Amino acid sequence: MKNKEIIPLIIRLLFITILLSAWELMVKSGNLKAFYISYPTEIFKDLIDFIYSGDLWKHASVTLYEAFVGLFFGSVIGITAGVLFSQFKILGKTFTPIINAISGIPQLALAPVYILWFGIGLQSKFFLAGLSVFFNVFFATYGGIADMEKKLIESANLLESNQFRILFKVVIPSCMPRIISGIRAGVSSSLIGAIVGEYIGASAGFGWMIAYATSYFNMKRVMSCILILLIVGMFLNYALDKIEKSLLKWHSKTSLTVGVLNK
């Protein structure tokens, strides 16, 4: 591991340690009430119980299955629609304003409608998670193609490439950073969509568990579920980083640091 990677890692671990220690001390000293927020050592004990009871794997498998199915289909449909709407202008001008309007509606408000349409089974969670992902991926793909450098297409046309070849060899690869950014946002959206669906109606999953634990004021279990979701999100983003590096070896990232400050 390079020094430039070790230093941020050390700072991150120190920050987390200080934060957790302050949280523990604030609760133990009475400045924060454990009834409302619990505290790290109690959450850790509950997490161990959660794992050994087998409930963790049961609820995790349900939520992750719903999220992954929604992520897959939402991404595929989002990329396909983004490419089609950018290539056929009449489709883009006709349907993009409608998609914009629908995406502006909070999905939490529509969740009961989806439950009514698809029932309280997995289908409603798939739809809610997939729709949340679709908006992120569609706008990333459509916007990436619309904003791409036109000289790339002009250069490809000079080489007498056909439109199909230009699309898959020039347009989509050049927009891949934007598409992956949309999928990255879709990861959290898929988890949110699955959990919101479980809040409304389910018999298993992290959303159901959080709602159940909250109804009994079991904050340590609520915080355990939140911690697990945090770890899952970190792992998925790490996996996306690796995929991005393998797919975009040609793409160099620019530094946010102003050059004058490096002198």
Backbone hydrogen bonds, N-H to C=O, Kabsch-Sander energy under -0.5 kcal/mol:
donor,donor_aa,acceptor,acceptor_aa,energy
5,E,2,K,-1.3
6,I,2,K,-2.0
7,I,3,N,-2.2
9,L,5,E,-1.3
10,I,6,I,-2.7
11,I,7,I,-2.5
12,R,8,P,-2.4
13,L,9,L,-2.4
14,L,10,I,-2.5
15,F,11,I,-2.3
16,I,12,R,-2.3
17,T,13,L,-2.5
18,I,14,L,-2.6
19,L,15,F,-2.4
20,L,16,I,-2.7
21,S,17,T,-2.4
22,A,18,I,-2.6
23,W,19,L,-2.2
24,E,20,L,-2.6
25,L,21,S,-2.6
26,M,22,A,-2.5
27,V,23,W,-1.9
28,K,24,E,-2.6
29,S,25,L,-2.2
30,G,27,V,-1.1
31,N,26,M,-1.6
32,L,26,M,-1.7
34,A,32,L,-0.5
36,Y,33,K,-1.3
37,I,33,K,-1.3
38,S,34,A,-2.1
42,E,39,Y,-0.5
43,I,39,Y,-2.3
44,F,40,P,-2.6
45,K,41,T,-1.9
46,D,42,E,-2.1
47,L,43,I,-2.4
48,I,44,F,-1.9
49,D,45,K,-2.1
50,F,46,D,-2.7
51,I,47,L,-2.0
52,Y,48,I,-2.5
53,S,49,D,-1.9
54,G,51,I,-1.1
56,L,50,F,-1.8
58,K,54,G,-1.4
59,H,55,D,-2.6
60,A,56,L,-2.8
61,S,57,W,-2.1
62,V,58,K,-1.3
63,T,59,H,-2.2
64,L,60,A,-2.7
65,Y,61,S,-1.7
66,E,62,V,-2.2
67,A,63,T,-2.5
68,F,64,L,-2.9
69,V,65,Y,-2.2
70,G,66,E,-2.0
71,L,67,A,-2.6
72,F,68,F,-2.6
73,F,69,V,-2.3
74,G,70,G,-2.3
75,S,71,L,-2.0
76,V,72,F,-2.5
77,I,73,F,-2.5
78,G,74,G,-2.0
79,I,75,S,-2.8
80,T,76,V,-2.3
81,A,77,I,-2.7
82,G,78,G,-2.3
83,V,79,I,-2.4
84,L,80,T,-2.6
85,F,81,A,-2.8
86,S,82,G,-1.4
87,Q,83,V,-1.7
88,F,84,L,-2.6
89,K,87,Q,-0.8
91,L,88,F,-1.1
92,G,85,F,-0.6
92,G,88,F,-1.6
93,K,89,K,-2.9
94,T,90,I,-1.6
95,F,91,L,-2.8
96,T,92,G,-1.8
99,I,95,F,-2.5
100,N,96,T,-2.6
101,A,97,P,-2.0
102,I,98,I,-2.4
103,S,99,I,-2.6
104,G,100,N,-1.1
105,I,102,I,-1.4
109,A,106,P,-1.1
110,L,106,P,-0.9
111,A,107,Q,-1.3
113,V,110,L,-0.7
114,Y,110,L,-2.1
115,I,111,A,-2.3
116,L,112,P,-1.9
117,W,113,V,-2.3
118,F,114,Y,-3.0
119,G,115,I,-2.2
124,S,121,G,-0.5
125,K,121,G,-0.7
126,F,122,L,-2.8
127,F,123,Q,-2.5
128,L,124,S,-2.2
129,A,125,K,-2.7
130,G,126,F,-3.0
131,L,127,F,-2.6
132,S,128,L,-1.7
133,V,129,A,-1.9
134,F,130,G,-2.7
135,F,131,L,-1.7
136,N,132,S,-1.1
137,V,133,V,-2.5
138,F,134,F,-3.1
139,F,135,F,-2.0
140,A,136,N,-1.7
141,T,137,V,-2.5
142,Y,138,F,-3.1
143,G,139,F,-2.2
144,G,140,A,-2.0
145,I,141,T,-2.2
146,A,142,Y,-2.1
147,D,143,G,-1.9
148,M,145,I,-0.7
152,L,149,E,-1.2
153,I,149,E,-0.7
154,E,150,K,-2.2
155,S,151,K,-2.4
156,A,152,L,-2.0
157,N,153,I,-2.5
158,L,154,E,-1.7
159,L,155,S,-1.0
160,E,157,N,-1.6
161,S,156,A,-1.6
166,I,162,N,-2.3
167,L,163,Q,-2.3
168,F,164,F,-1.8
169,K,165,R,-2.3
170,V,166,I,-2.2
171,V,166,I,-2.3
172,I,167,L,-2.6
174,S,170,V,-1.9
175,C,171,V,-1.4
176,M,172,I,-0.6
176,M,173,P,-0.9
178,R,175,C,-0.5
179,I,175,C,-2.2
180,I,176,M,-2.8
181,S,177,P,-1.7
182,G,178,R,-2.0
183,I,179,I,-2.3
184,R,180,I,-2.6
185,A,181,S,-2.1
186,G,182,G,-1.8
187,V,183,I,-1.4
188,S,184,R,-1.0
189,S,185,A,-1.7
190,S,186,G,-2.7
191,L,187,V,-1.7
192,I,188,S,-2.4
193,G,189,S,-2.9
194,A,190,S,-2.3
195,I,191,L,-2.4
196,V,192,I,-2.8
197,G,193,G,-2.1
198,E,194,A,-1.7
199,Y,195,I,-2.1
200,I,196,V,-1.7
201,G,197,G,-2.1
206,F,59,H,-0.6
209,M,205,G,-2.5
210,I,206,F,-2.9
211,A,207,G,-2.2
212,Y,208,W,-2.7
213,A,209,M,-3.0
214,T,210,I,-2.3
215,S,211,A,-1.7
216,Y,212,Y,-0.8
216,Y,213,A,-0.5
217,F,214,T,-1.7
218,N,213,A,-3.2
219,M,217,F,-1.3
221,R,218,N,-0.5
222,V,218,N,-1.6
223,M,219,M,-2.8
224,S,220,K,-1.6
225,C,221,R,-2.1
226,I,222,V,-2.1
227,L,223,M,-2.4
228,I,224,S,-2.2
229,L,225,C,-2.3
230,L,226,I,-2.1
231,I,227,L,-2.2
232,V,228,I,-2.6
233,G,229,L,-2.5
234,M,230,L,-2.1
235,F,231,I,-2.4
236,L,232,V,-2.5
237,N,233,G,-2.1
238,Y,234,M,-2.0
239,A,235,F,-2.4
240,L,236,L,-2.2
241,D,237,N,-2.0
242,K,238,Y,-1.9
243,I,239,A,-2.3
244,E,240,L,-2.9
245,K,241,D,-2.2
246,S,242,K,-1.9
247,L,243,I,-2.3
248,L,244,E,-2.5
251,H,248,L,-1.1
252,S,250,W,-0.6
261,L,258,V,-1.2
262,N,258,V,-0.5
262,N,259,G,-1.2
263,K,260,V,-1.1
